[in-house]
Amino acid sequence: MKNGFLGAIWVAFFVLCFIDFAKAQPPQLISYQFVVRSTDGVLITNQNVGVRLSLLQGSPGGDAVYTEVHTISTNSGGLGSLSLGAGIPETTNSIGQVNWSNGPYFLKSETHPEGGNNYTVIGTSEILSVPYALHAANGFCNHVGELAYGGIIFAVWKDSAGAEHGLVASLFDVATSEEWGPLYESSNAASASDGSLNSGSTVAGDVCANFVYDDPETGLSYSDWYLPAIWELKAMSEKAMLINKILASDGSGDTQGFPEDISAGYWSSTEVGGTFSWFVQFASGTTNTNFKDTQYRVRAVRKF
């Protein structure tokens, strides 16, 4: 049997993305099914297959605006099933950041036996009207309080091009008593709105940067966490009650809400010179500064 793959392919697209926030489901997915055969036409059955999916913009030979990889198992009929949006991204953006109004888009699929990465193209198919219709309705695919992207979403917005973005809080504190960093040492941490720009090494910041969450539901690993800037942390605190109610009903022992203790504070990544940094008392939403060697809680965030 030769190693290359031919795609006797049947493709179905279903976007789990709704205009009504109350009915939104995480995350945006496009279902994809295909039959895998060898180059001599023999079905590849009950075998692990590496799959790479790429969204090409404009034409079947257009630029890839999003790429992700999967390892799946074919069934006894050679059928494989997966969802675009649930794989491991090879691009820096997420499927939720694709601006569907800038189509047309084409889905290129590539495979390799046994989960390898020496891919062979098996087909390129145009993605038709369903995602465009949803995008044109100006709705959001994600909502505040949604468990997605390795945590819980607490902010969602669209940029000027219509691409969707958001902020995700970790499902638990990554530290419950940690100093911000050494006193009298200034860091590159002046941004009040974007903690990812506060890149200087700090104790609390390093705890977030070293945090990795492996999602047991999707198998995806998230490692791009950072300590939120003061505005991001304040926005999170304003959704603290909602987050606590959702995490309390999640039924997972891995999640943790915010403490109701009025004095419980969380560090932001925004400093004031070499001596002080900003923090938020979550129960009251109060923002203030304190000495960098004070012990506060730490909750990580990431963007999509």
Backbone as CSV, one residue per row, in Angstrom:
resi,resn,N_x,N_y,N_z,CA_x,CA_y,CA_z,C_x,C_y,C_z
1,MET,0.847,-1.199,0.000,0.000,0.000,0.000,0.875,1.239,0.000
2,LYS,0.572,2.203,-0.834,1.361,3.429,-0.895,0.948,4.363,0.230
3,ASN,1.875,5.264,0.567,1.619,6.122,1.713,0.689,7.277,1.430
4,GLY,0.627,7.788,0.211,-0.200,8.953,-0.066,-1.665,8.681,0.170
5,PHE,-2.452,9.741,0.308,-3.883,9.606,0.533,-4.650,10.277,-0.580
6,LEU,-5.749,9.672,-0.962,-6.713,10.303,-1.838,-7.927,10.631,-1.013
7,GLY,-8.594,11.707,-1.323,-9.758,12.076,-0.544,-11.038,11.812,-1.291
8,ALA,-11.659,10.670,-1.028,-13.050,10.516,-1.438,-13.818,11.219,-0.342
9,ILE,-14.128,12.486,-0.570,-14.488,13.369,0.533,-15.945,13.781,0.461
10,TRP,-16.600,13.677,1.631,-17.916,14.286,1.783,-17.802,15.283,2.909
11,VAL,-18.192,16.524,2.627,-17.995,17.584,3.601,-19.334,18.161,4.008
12,ALA,-19.531,18.352,5.319,-20.735,19.025,5.814,-20.301,20.140,6.746
13,PHE,-20.913,21.299,6.591,-20.551,22.448,7.415,-21.723,22.823,8.317
14,PHE,-21.456,22.887,9.624,-22.457,23.341,10.576,-21.755,24.297,11.519
15,VAL,-22.129,25.570,11.530,-21.493,26.550,12.390,-22.298,26.677,13.676
16,LEU,-21.662,26.352,14.812,-22.336,26.462,16.097,-22.141,27.875,16.625
17,CYS,-22.796,28.810,15.985,-22.616,30.219,16.295,-23.951,30.898,16.078
18,PHE,-24.502,31.511,17.113,-25.861,32.027,17.047,-25.875,33.517,17.353
19,ILE,-26.863,34.200,16.772,-26.983,35.630,16.989,-27.488,35.929,18.396
20,ASP,-28.378,35.114,18.893,-28.939,35.308,20.225,-27.910,34.881,21.265
21,PHE,-27.440,35.811,22.123,-26.435,35.486,23.121,-26.899,34.341,24.008
22,ALA,-28.173,34.317,24.350,-28.670,33.319,25.284,-28.569,31.920,24.721
23,LYS,-28.464,31.806,23.401,-28.409,30.494,22.786,-27.023,30.146,22.281
24,ALA,-26.045,31.033,22.522,-24.712,30.782,21.985,-24.088,29.564,22.645
25,GLN,-23.297,28.824,21.859,-22.626,27.639,22.345,-21.141,27.754,22.043
26,PRO,-20.247,27.264,22.921,-18.821,27.352,22.667,-18.343,26.141,21.907
27,PRO,-17.282,26.301,21.097,-16.918,27.536,20.429,-17.438,27.488,19.019
28,GLN,-16.981,28.378,18.119,-17.381,28.338,16.717,-16.742,27.121,16.072
29,LEU,-17.558,26.208,15.526,-17.063,24.963,14.948,-17.671,24.741,13.573
30,ILE,-16.912,24.105,12.704,-17.416,23.665,11.409,-17.138,22.175,11.311
31,SER,-18.184,21.365,11.263,-18.020,19.916,11.224,-17.514,19.470,9.860
32,TYR,-16.639,18.470,9.869,-15.991,18.016,8.643,-15.850,16.498,8.698
33,GLN,-16.338,15.816,7.676,-16.225,14.368,7.580,-15.623,13.990,6.231
34,PHE,-14.857,12.914,6.208,-14.220,12.505,4.963,-13.887,11.022,5.025
35,VAL,-13.818,10.411,3.845,-13.395,9.019,3.712,-11.955,9.016,3.228
36,VAL,-11.099,8.246,3.891,-9.679,8.226,3.573,-9.332,6.931,2.835
37,ARG,-8.703,7.084,1.679,-8.236,5.943,0.887,-6.758,6.119,0.570
38,SER,-6.076,5.012,0.347,-4.693,5.064,-0.108,-4.671,5.437,-1.575
39,THR,-3.491,5.674,-2.126,-3.373,6.058,-3.529,-3.836,4.955,-4.474
40,ASP,-3.882,3.703,-3.998,-4.394,2.632,-4.846,-5.852,2.309,-4.548
41,GLY,-6.526,3.221,-3.814,-7.968,3.108,-3.639,-8.426,2.276,-2.467
42,VAL,-7.522,1.779,-1.632,-7.900,0.943,-0.487,-8.275,1.836,0.693
43,LEU,-9.415,1.532,1.333,-9.837,2.299,2.497,-8.822,2.182,3.626
44,ILE,-8.551,3.306,4.292,-7.705,3.320,5.482,-8.641,3.220,6.685
45,THR,-8.738,2.045,7.278,-9.731,1.790,8.327,-9.072,1.600,9.690
46,ASN,-9.794,2.059,10.725,-9.364,1.854,12.117,-7.892,2.229,12.320
47,GLN,-7.537,3.395,11.837,-6.144,3.821,11.890,-6.063,5.297,12.247
48,ASN,-5.033,5.662,12.994,-4.789,7.065,13.298,-4.330,7.806,12.045
49,VAL,-4.878,8.988,11.856,-4.563,9.795,10.684,-4.301,11.232,11.135
50,GLY,-3.210,11.802,10.671,-2.959,13.214,10.911,-3.685,14.047,9.878
51,VAL,-4.355,15.094,10.327,-5.128,15.946,9.429,-4.739,17.406,9.674
52,ARG,-4.512,18.141,8.591,-4.280,19.580,8.691,-5.329,20.287,7.848
53,LEU,-6.040,21.230,8.461,-7.070,22.012,7.782,-6.628,23.465,7.701
54,SER,-6.782,24.068,6.522,-6.382,25.460,6.319,-7.521,26.220,5.661
55,LEU,-7.812,27.417,6.173,-8.774,28.317,5.543,-8.023,29.221,4.582
56,LEU,-8.343,29.112,3.300,-7.699,29.906,2.267,-8.636,31.027,1.842
57,GLN,-8.127,32.225,1.750,-8.956,33.389,1.443,-8.897,33.742,-0.034
58,GLY,-10.088,33.927,-0.630,-10.174,34.452,-1.976,-10.267,33.441,-3.087
59,SER,-9.491,32.344,-2.999,-9.460,31.351,-4.063,-8.882,30.056,-3.512
60,PRO,-9.010,28.939,-4.270,-8.419,27.681,-3.808,-6.905,27.748,-3.633
61,GLY,-6.254,28.740,-4.220,-4.815,28.918,-4.052,-4.469,30.128,-3.214
62,GLY,-5.455,30.662,-2.478,-5.239,31.873,-1.705,-4.409,31.662,-0.460
63,ASP,-4.137,32.768,0.237,-3.352,32.714,1.462,-4.139,32.026,2.569
64,ALA,-3.431,31.277,3.409,-4.049,30.621,4.562,-4.179,31.636,5.693
65,VAL,-5.422,31.938,6.092,-5.651,32.879,7.187,-5.795,32.158,8.519
66,TYR,-5.965,30.843,8.477,-6.048,30.062,9.704,-5.728,28.610,9.372
67,THR,-4.914,27.963,10.211,-4.542,26.564,10.015,-4.537,25.852,11.362
68,GLU,-5.025,24.631,11.384,-4.988,23.830,12.598,-4.758,22.367,12.239
69,VAL,-4.299,21.576,13.200,-4.013,20.166,12.970,-4.794,19.299,13.955
70,HIS,-5.080,18.076,13.527,-5.789,17.081,14.326,-5.103,15.735,14.165
71,THR,-5.281,14.871,15.131,-5.015,13.446,14.972,-6.303,12.722,15.305
72,ILE,-6.844,11.980,14.342,-8.120,11.306,14.518,-7.967,9.833,14.175
73,SER,-9.010,9.058,14.460,-9.047,7.640,14.104,-10.170,7.419,13.101
74,THR,-9.874,6.771,12.004,-10.924,6.408,11.046,-11.701,5.212,11.587
75,ASN,-12.955,5.060,11.133,-13.741,3.918,11.583,-13.583,2.751,10.603
76,SER,-14.408,1.735,10.767,-14.275,0.527,9.952,-14.603,0.780,8.483
77,GLY,-15.255,1.906,8.189,-15.551,2.261,6.807,-14.599,3.289,6.238
78,GLY,-13.531,3.617,6.989,-12.567,4.612,6.532,-13.007,6.040,6.748
79,LEU,-14.095,6.241,7.498,-14.640,7.580,7.716,-13.961,8.252,8.895
80,GLY,-13.553,9.498,8.687,-13.013,10.319,9.756,-13.899,11.517,10.002
81,SER,-13.993,11.953,11.263,-14.837,13.095,11.626,-14.049,14.016,12.553
82,LEU,-14.197,15.311,12.332,-13.571,16.294,13.209,-14.304,17.616,13.065
83,SER,-13.877,18.602,13.807,-14.479,19.935,13.746,-13.397,20.980,13.553
84,LEU,-13.525,21.758,12.494,-12.644,22.902,12.309,-12.942,23.899,13.424
85,GLY,-11.914,24.290,14.150,-12.079,25.147,15.317,-11.747,24.436,16.599
86,ALA,-11.646,23.096,16.559,-11.346,22.313,17.754,-9.968,21.675,17.695
87,GLY,-9.185,21.985,16.650,-7.846,21.423,16.534,-6.806,22.276,17.218
88,ILE,-5.551,21.912,17.023,-4.430,22.669,17.581,-3.985,23.703,16.538
89,PRO,-4.145,24.996,16.826,-3.811,26.016,15.821,-2.326,26.021,15.474
90,GLU,-2.042,26.218,14.206,-0.671,26.450,13.748,-0.458,27.923,13.418
91,THR,-1.518,28.709,13.493,-1.439,30.150,13.294,-1.655,30.849,14.627
92,THR,-1.279,32.114,14.721,-1.383,32.834,15.989,-2.813,33.234,16.316
93,ASN,-3.680,33.307,15.318,-5.066,33.700,15.563,-5.924,32.465,15.827
94,SER,-7.176,32.698,16.232,-8.130,31.623,16.472,-9.182,31.629,15.369
95,ILE,-9.983,30.568,15.301,-11.051,30.491,14.310,-12.059,31.612,14.526
96,GLY,-12.234,32.062,15.787,-13.175,33.138,16.080,-12.737,34.487,15.557
97,GLN,-11.467,34.611,15.159,-10.950,35.884,14.652,-11.019,35.979,13.128
98,VAL,-11.504,34.942,12.467,-11.643,34.985,11.016,-12.788,35.924,10.643
99,ASN,-12.532,36.870,9.772,-13.564,37.801,9.317,-14.271,37.175,8.120
100,TRP,-15.424,36.532,8.379,-16.113,35.774,7.343,-16.630,36.664,6.213
101,SER,-16.775,37.959,6.474,-17.281,38.850,5.432,-16.235,39.114,4.349
102,ASN,-14.989,38.751,4.605,-13.914,38.980,3.629,-13.682,37.759,2.748
103,GLY,-14.737,36.961,2.524,-14.630,35.765,1.709,-14.578,36.075,0.223
104,PRO,-14.636,35.059,-0.638,-14.931,33.683,-0.242,-13.752,33.003,0.458
105,TYR,-14.082,31.916,1.210,-13.077,31.104,1.862,-13.151,29.669,1.344
106,PHE,-11.991,29.041,1.297,-11.891,27.655,0.854,-11.187,26.847,1.941
107,LEU,-11.649,25.619,2.146,-11.063,24.746,3.144,-10.164,23.719,2.461
108,LYS,-8.862,23.817,2.723,-7.907,22.835,2.203,-7.650,21.782,3.264
109,SER,-7.786,20.516,2.888,-7.550,19.422,3.826,-6.365,18.597,3.378
110,GLU,-5.520,18.248,4.348,-4.346,17.432,4.096,-4.296,16.312,5.137
111,THR,-3.767,15.162,4.755,-3.692,14.044,5.680,-2.322,13.387,5.643
112,HIS,-2.063,12.635,6.718,-0.874,11.802,6.790,-1.184,10.630,7.709
113,PRO,-0.718,9.422,7.375,-1.015,8.261,8.216,-0.345,8.338,9.573
114,GLU,-0.985,7.736,10.558,-0.432,7.555,11.898,-0.085,8.866,12.586
115,GLY,-0.812,9.923,12.262,-0.630,11.187,12.962,0.661,11.904,12.653
116,GLY,1.318,11.578,11.523,2.564,12.244,11.168,2.327,13.632,10.607
117,ASN,3.383,14.311,10.160,3.245,15.673,9.632,3.743,15.820,8.204
118,ASN,3.938,14.706,7.489,4.287,14.754,6.073,2.987,14.686,5.273
119,TYR,2.321,15.833,5.161,0.940,15.858,4.680,0.841,15.779,3.166
120,THR,-0.265,15.191,2.713,-0.632,15.150,1.300,-1.987,15.826,1.136
121,VAL,-2.100,16.762,0.198,-3.370,17.457,-0.024,-4.392,16.473,-0.585
122,ILE,-5.583,16.439,0.044,-6.640,15.556,-0.457,-7.809,16.329,-1.048
123,GLY,-7.844,17.635,-0.878,-8.924,18.388,-1.502,-9.035,19.800,-0.974
124,THR,-9.666,20.647,-1.769,-9.962,22.026,-1.379,-11.392,22.314,-1.788
125,SER,-12.229,22.710,-0.817,-13.651,22.947,-1.078,-14.048,24.324,-0.578
126,GLU,-14.918,25.002,-1.312,-15.385,26.317,-0.891,-16.352,26.189,0.270
127,ILE,-16.175,27.058,1.274,-17.133,27.162,2.371,-18.212,28.128,1.922
128,LEU,-19.454,27.665,1.955,-20.539,28.425,1.353,-21.184,29.384,2.337
129,SER,-22.463,29.617,2.251,-23.083,30.827,2.788,-23.341,30.841,4.283
130,VAL,-23.326,29.711,4.978,-23.770,29.733,6.376,-22.937,30.657,7.245
131,PRO,-21.569,30.557,7.243,-20.820,31.483,8.087,-21.008,32.930,7.686
132,TYR,-21.097,33.216,6.365,-21.254,34.594,5.920,-22.579,35.179,6.393
133,ALA,-23.662,34.374,6.328,-24.965,34.868,6.759,-24.953,35.224,8.235
134,LEU,-24.286,34.394,9.038,-24.209,34.675,10.463,-23.384,35.923,10.724
135,HIS,-22.273,36.047,9.989,-21.433,37.223,10.189,-22.161,38.491,9.751
136,ALA,-22.874,38.416,8.633,-23.563,39.598,8.110,-24.635,40.087,9.061
137,ALA,-25.159,39.179,9.874,-26.184,39.575,10.845,-25.592,40.335,12.025
138,ASN,-24.246,40.495,12.008,-23.540,41.293,13.011,-23.670,40.711,14.403
139,GLY,-23.822,39.400,14.525,-23.893,38.760,15.823,-22.521,38.341,16.302
140,PHE,-22.463,37.886,17.543,-21.233,37.398,18.128,-21.299,35.886,18.239
141,CYS,-20.167,35.250,18.028,-20.081,33.795,18.164,-19.802,33.390,19.602
142,ASN,-19.313,34.306,20.418,-19.006,34.021,21.814,-19.706,35.028,22.714
143,HIS,-19.835,34.690,24.003,-20.507,35.593,24.929,-19.852,35.529,26.298
144,VAL,-20.056,36.594,27.079,-19.530,36.668,28.437,-20.163,35.560,29.283
145,GLY,-19.326,34.866,30.025,-19.788,33.761,30.857,-19.653,32.403,30.192
146,GLU,-19.197,32.377,28.942,-19.054,31.127,28.200,-17.764,30.412,28.606
147,LEU,-17.868,29.119,28.834,-16.692,28.299,29.121,-16.071,27.892,27.789
148,ALA,-14.957,28.494,27.448,-14.336,28.269,26.138,-12.894,28.747,26.176
149,TYR,-12.101,28.268,25.205,-10.718,28.717,25.026,-9.874,28.537,26.285
150,GLY,-10.146,27.479,27.044,-9.340,27.156,28.208,-9.738,27.840,29.494
151,GLY,-10.834,28.609,29.486,-11.252,29.304,30.701,-12.676,29.789,30.577
152,ILE,-12.962,30.958,31.149,-14.301,31.548,31.082,-14.190,32.962,30.526
153,ILE,-14.995,33.272,29.521,-14.920,34.563,28.834,-15.552,35.655,29.703
154,PHE,-14.831,36.781,29.844,-15.394,37.897,30.607,-15.468,39.193,29.793
155,ALA,-15.019,39.185,28.552,-15.144,40.353,27.671,-15.105,39.890,26.227
156,VAL,-15.955,40.500,25.377,-16.004,40.181,23.947,-16.181,41.483,23.177
157,TRP,-15.477,41.619,22.038,-15.638,42.794,21.187,-15.243,42.434,19.762
158,LYS,-15.526,43.349,18.836,-15.093,43.202,17.452,-14.218,44.374,17.063
159,ASP,-13.189,44.085,16.257,-12.324,45.159,15.791,-12.940,45.848,14.583
160,SER,-12.246,46.818,14.021,-12.791,47.616,12.923,-13.054,46.791,11.667
161,ALA,-12.386,45.637,11.558,-12.599,44.763,10.400,-13.704,43.748,10.639
162,GLY,-14.296,43.776,11.835,-15.382,42.860,12.154,-14.940,41.545,12.754
163,ALA,-13.626,41.356,12.980,-13.135,40.119,13.591,-13.414,40.138,15.088
164,GLU,-13.812,38.999,15.612,-14.203,38.897,17.019,-13.006,38.588,17.908
165,HIS,-12.947,39.255,19.061,-11.885,39.051,20.049,-12.508,38.972,21.434
166,GLY,-11.725,38.509,22.382,-12.227,38.464,23.742,-11.123,38.176,24.740
167,LEU,-11.489,38.257,26.034,-10.581,37.960,27.134,-11.141,36.790,27.930
168,VAL,-10.254,35.883,28.304,-10.621,34.664,29.010,-9.883,34.622,30.341
169,ALA,-10.614,34.394,31.435,-9.997,34.215,32.746,-9.762,32.737,32.998
170,SER,-8.659,32.413,33.661,-8.410,31.023,34.027,-9.512,30.543,34.961
171,LEU,-9.740,29.236,34.976,-10.838,28.652,35.738,-10.556,28.578,37.234
172,PHE,-9.368,28.978,37.634,-8.991,28.973,39.045,-7.817,29.928,39.223
173,ASP,-7.547,30.315,40.466,-6.390,31.161,40.749,-5.117,30.370,40.478
174,VAL,-4.147,31.013,39.834,-2.871,30.352,39.618,-1.931,30.563,40.801
175,ALA,-2.327,31.447,41.715,-1.628,31.619,42.991,-2.605,32.267,43.968
176,THR,-2.561,31.860,45.221,-3.481,32.415,46.222,-2.805,33.395,47.169
177,SER,-1.475,33.444,47.147,-0.748,34.382,47.993,0.639,34.588,47.389
178,GLU,0.747,35.665,46.607,1.996,35.873,45.860,2.326,37.357,45.815
179,GLU,3.604,37.696,45.983,4.001,39.090,45.841,4.071,39.459,44.370
180,TRP,3.925,40.751,44.090,4.009,41.217,42.703,5.437,41.069,42.184
181,GLY,6.381,41.481,43.030,7.783,41.410,42.658,8.630,42.163,43.667
182,PRO,9.918,42.185,43.465,10.807,42.851,44.424,10.531,44.353,44.502
183,LEU,10.661,44.890,45.707,10.527,46.329,45.889,11.667,47.077,45.195
184,TYR,11.352,48.291,44.758,12.322,49.235,44.224,12.943,48.773,42.902
185,GLU,12.271,47.831,42.241,12.733,47.400,40.919,11.630,47.673,39.909
186,SER,11.889,48.590,38.988,10.900,48.937,37.986,10.946,47.935,36.838
187,SER,9.748,47.615,36.307,9.646,46.681,35.194,8.991,47.389,34.016
188,ASN,8.955,46.723,32.880,8.302,47.278,31.696,6.813,46.987,31.796
189,ALA,6.129,47.701,32.699,4.749,47.347,33.037,3.907,48.590,33.214
190,ALA,3.880,49.448,32.182,3.166,50.715,32.282,1.769,50.671,31.708
191,SER,1.424,49.636,30.926,0.112,49.611,30.276,-0.994,49.349,31.284
192,ALA,-2.047,50.161,31.225,-3.215,49.955,32.080,-4.272,49.104,31.398
193,SER,-4.163,48.899,30.075,-5.237,48.247,29.326,-4.877,46.896,28.735
194,ASP,-3.589,46.591,28.594,-3.189,45.343,27.945,-2.022,44.727,28.703
195,GLY,-2.329,43.718,29.513,-1.301,43.082,30.326,-0.253,42.361,29.512
196,SER,-0.588,41.962,28.281,0.400,41.274,27.454,1.548,42.193,27.060
197,LEU,1.347,43.513,27.181,2.399,44.479,26.879,3.303,44.736,28.079
198,ASN,2.867,44.334,29.259,3.666,44.500,30.474,4.612,43.312,30.589
199,SER,5.668,43.371,29.798,6.471,42.190,29.524,7.627,41.975,30.482
200,GLY,7.863,42.915,31.380,8.978,42.732,32.303,8.757,41.567,33.245
201,SER,9.826,40.907,33.646,9.722,39.744,34.522,9.360,40.176,35.939
202,THR,8.250,39.639,36.456,7.826,39.869,37.827,7.402,38.529,38.410
203,VAL,7.298,38.456,39.715,6.933,37.186,40.352,5.529,36.756,39.930
204,ALA,4.542,37.653,40.131,3.157,37.317,39.770,3.005,37.125,38.268
205,GLY,3.697,37.955,37.477,3.625,37.833,36.027,4.219,36.532,35.525
206,ASP,5.322,36.107,36.146,5.953,34.859,35.727,5.082,33.653,36.060
207,VAL,4.338,33.725,37.175,3.420,32.631,37.521,2.400,32.432,36.407
208,CYS,1.873,33.537,35.875,0.900,33.452,34.777,1.556,32.981,33.491
209,ALA,2.735,33.524,33.179,3.418,33.174,31.936,3.798,31.699,31.893
210,ASN,4.036,31.099,33.054,4.424,29.687,33.124,3.224,28.752,33.269
211,PHE,2.030,29.321,33.352,0.826,28.505,33.540,0.415,27.850,32.217
212,VAL,0.065,26.586,32.271,-0.427,25.839,31.112,-1.704,25.120,31.526
213,TYR,-2.759,25.273,30.724,-4.013,24.575,31.009,-4.314,23.587,29.896
214,ASP,-4.438,22.318,30.250,-4.813,21.268,29.307,-6.301,20.998,29.458
215,ASP,-7.075,21.360,28.438,-8.528,21.231,28.487,-8.917,19.755,28.359
216,PRO,-9.542,19.165,29.395,-9.902,17.750,29.323,-11.029,17.467,28.336
217,GLU,-11.805,18.501,27.971,-12.923,18.310,27.052,-12.462,18.269,25.600
218,THR,-11.526,19.131,25.236,-11.093,19.243,23.840,-9.718,18.639,23.585
219,GLY,-8.934,18.430,24.657,-7.572,17.947,24.486,-6.591,19.035,24.085
220,LEU,-7.060,20.283,23.975,-6.181,21.389,23.587,-5.406,21.905,24.796
221,SER,-4.219,22.417,24.537,-3.369,22.974,25.583,-3.222,24.476,25.368
222,TYR,-3.386,25.256,26.440,-3.308,26.720,26.371,-2.155,27.200,27.248
223,SER,-1.201,27.897,26.645,-0.012,28.319,27.386,0.287,29.812,27.244
224,ASP,-0.602,30.576,26.583,-0.335,31.996,26.311,-1.028,32.906,27.327
225,TRP,-0.903,32.582,28.597,-1.550,33.352,29.661,-0.642,34.499,30.112
226,TYR,-1.255,35.530,30.698,-0.484,36.634,31.245,-1.239,37.250,32.415
227,LEU,-0.548,38.065,33.188,-1.152,38.775,34.316,-1.918,39.975,33.769
228,PRO,-3.220,40.106,34.057,-4.010,41.177,33.437,-3.578,42.566,33.890
229,ALA,-3.667,43.528,32.963,-3.477,44.934,33.321,-4.652,45.382,34.188
230,ILE,-4.535,46.537,34.801,-5.532,46.970,35.778,-6.920,47.120,35.153
231,TRP,-7.031,47.628,33.927,-8.351,47.742,33.291,-8.931,46.364,32.996
232,GLU,-8.080,45.435,32.540,-8.560,44.075,32.282,-9.011,43.408,33.577
233,LEU,-8.240,43.606,34.639,-8.596,43.019,35.929,-9.879,43.631,36.473
234,LYS,-10.041,44.944,36.313,-11.270,45.623,36.747,-12.474,45.075,35.977
235,ALA,-12.328,44.872,34.659,-13.414,44.296,33.855,-13.765,42.896,34.343
236,MET,-12.765,42.121,34.738,-13.011,40.785,35.266,-13.776,40.861,36.584
237,SER,-13.386,41.800,37.441,-14.044,41.924,38.744,-15.516,42.289,38.594
238,GLU,-15.849,43.060,37.550,-17.242,43.450,37.329,-18.108,42.263,36.912
239,LYS,-17.469,41.178,36.459,-18.208,39.968,36.085,-18.011,38.860,37.111
240,ALA,-17.472,39.203,38.284,-17.110,38.183,39.277,-18.319,37.381,39.752
241,MET,-19.448,38.052,40.008,-20.627,37.327,40.498,-21.141,36.348,39.440
242,LEU,-21.196,36.807,38.180,-21.631,35.931,37.093,-20.678,34.746,36.945
243,ILE,-19.376,35.015,36.980,-18.393,33.944,36.852,-18.548,32.932,37.983
244,ASN,-18.727,33.427,39.210,-18.884,32.515,40.345,-20.106,31.622,40.194
245,LYS,-21.217,32.178,39.732,-22.439,31.378,39.575,-22.257,30.306,38.503
246,ILE,-21.594,30.665,37.412,-21.390,29.703,36.329,-20.425,28.606,36.756
247,LEU,-19.322,28.985,37.412,-18.355,27.979,37.846,-18.931,27.090,38.941
248,ALA,-19.797,27.655,39.794,-20.408,26.848,40.857,-21.338,25.787,40.288
249,SER,-21.948,26.055,39.129,-22.874,25.102,38.516,-22.199,24.194,37.496
250,ASP,-20.887,24.394,37.302,-20.162,23.622,36.283,-20.001,22.162,36.670
251,GLY,-19.943,21.879,37.975,-19.810,20.505,38.435,-18.410,19.951,38.335
252,SER,-17.443,20.795,38.007,-16.058,20.344,37.877,-15.267,20.742,39.108
253,GLY,-14.516,19.817,39.641,-13.689,20.113,40.800,-12.470,20.931,40.461
254,ASP,-12.225,21.162,39.164,-11.053,21.914,38.739,-11.294,23.416,38.681
255,THR,-12.545,23.858,38.848,-12.846,25.278,38.742,-12.924,25.916,40.129
256,GLN,-12.699,27.215,40.153,-12.694,27.950,41.419,-13.166,29.373,41.176
257,GLY,-14.204,29.782,41.904,-14.679,31.145,41.805,-13.817,32.098,42.614
258,PHE,-14.240,33.353,42.657,-13.514,34.361,43.408,-14.024,34.401,44.844
259,PRO,-13.149,34.588,45.839,-13.583,34.627,47.239,-14.460,35.843,47.512
260,GLU,-15.441,35.669,48.393,-16.352,36.767,48.744,-15.802,37.651,49.857
261,ASP,-14.670,37.309,50.399,-14.009,38.120,51.414,-13.747,39.515,50.855
262,ILE,-14.241,40.532,51.517,-14.137,41.901,51.018,-12.687,42.349,50.878
263,SER,-11.777,41.723,51.630,-10.378,42.146,51.592,-9.552,41.363,50.576
264,ALA,-10.160,40.364,49.913,-9.406,39.533,48.972,-9.026,40.354,47.746
265,GLY,-7.736,40.517,47.539,-7.256,41.312,46.416,-6.527,40.472,45.389
266,TYR,-6.508,40.976,44.131,-5.811,40.333,43.026,-4.843,41.332,42.398
267,TRP,-3.640,40.848,42.099,-2.661,41.698,41.453,-3.006,41.933,39.985
268,SER,-2.796,43.165,39.545,-2.737,43.457,38.117,-1.265,43.481,37.713
269,SER,-1.009,43.631,36.423,0.380,43.715,35.961,0.859,45.150,35.837
270,THR,0.007,46.116,36.180,0.336,47.534,35.993,1.027,48.094,37.228
271,GLU,2.239,48.581,37.056,3.014,49.092,38.185,2.966,50.616,38.250
272,VAL,3.375,51.144,39.406,3.556,52.585,39.588,4.986,52.776,40.081
273,GLY,5.915,52.982,39.134,7.309,53.109,39.508,7.875,51.811,40.053
274,GLY,8.902,51.918,40.857,9.558,50.729,41.379,9.000,50.226,42.684
275,THR,8.061,50.962,43.291,7.622,50.611,44.640,6.227,50.014,44.683
276,PHE,5.290,50.537,43.871,3.890,50.143,43.979,3.372,49.514,42.687
277,SER,2.310,48.715,42.838,1.567,48.183,41.696,0.080,48.192,42.029
278,TRP,-0.746,48.176,40.975,-2.191,48.224,41.144,-2.765,46.842,41.456
279,PHE,-3.824,46.828,42.263,-4.558,45.606,42.553,-6.046,45.928,42.620
280,VAL,-6.892,44.893,42.642,-8.344,45.064,42.756,-8.856,44.172,43.881
281,GLN,-9.671,44.772,44.777,-10.417,43.987,45.755,-11.716,43.530,45.088
282,PHE,-11.844,42.222,44.828,-12.890,41.758,43.931,-14.299,41.923,44.483
283,ALA,-14.515,41.692,45.768,-15.875,41.770,46.300,-16.442,43.180,46.195
284,SER,-15.592,44.190,46.315,-16.054,45.578,46.250,-15.765,46.216,44.893
285,GLY,-14.821,45.648,44.135,-14.419,46.242,42.865,-13.485,47.423,43.024
286,THR,-12.978,47.646,44.240,-12.108,48.782,44.507,-10.720,48.572,43.911
287,THR,-10.195,49.590,43.237,-8.833,49.551,42.723,-7.941,50.434,43.587
288,ASN,-6.708,49.970,43.788,-5.771,50.743,44.601,-4.364,50.242,44.315
289,THR,-3.385,50.894,44.918,-1.997,50.452,44.787,-1.489,49.985,46.136
290,ASN,-0.451,49.123,46.079,0.196,48.673,47.307,1.643,48.316,47.003
291,PHE,2.406,48.114,48.064,3.803,47.752,47.895,3.916,46.437,47.129
292,LYS,4.934,46.340,46.296,5.079,45.186,45.416,5.339,43.873,46.158
293,ASP,5.801,43.937,47.395,6.053,42.707,48.131,4.850,42.263,48.961
294,THR,3.693,42.934,48.774,2.452,42.509,49.433,1.962,41.210,48.788
295,GLN,1.280,40.382,49.575,0.780,39.095,49.085,-0.685,39.240,48.638
296,TYR,-0.940,39.000,47.353,-2.306,38.982,46.828,-2.505,37.744,45.946
297,ARG,-3.751,37.506,45.571,-4.083,36.403,44.678,-3.698,36.756,43.236
298,VAL,-3.611,35.722,42.397,-3.267,35.911,40.992,-4.202,35.073,40.132
299,ARG,-4.873,35.719,39.159,-5.725,35.018,38.191,-5.199,35.349,36.794
300,ALA,-4.919,34.331,35.998,-4.346,34.521,34.673,-5.423,34.800,33.636
301,VAL,-5.047,35.496,32.565,-5.953,35.748,31.445,-5.230,35.449,30.149
302,ARG,-6.017,35.244,29.081,-5.483,35.095,27.734,-6.478,35.728,26.762
303,LYS,-6.024,35.984,25.535,-6.875,36.606,24.512,-7.286,35.581,23.462
304,PHE,-8.370,35.866,22.764,-8.676,35.115,21.541,-9.117,36.108,20.482
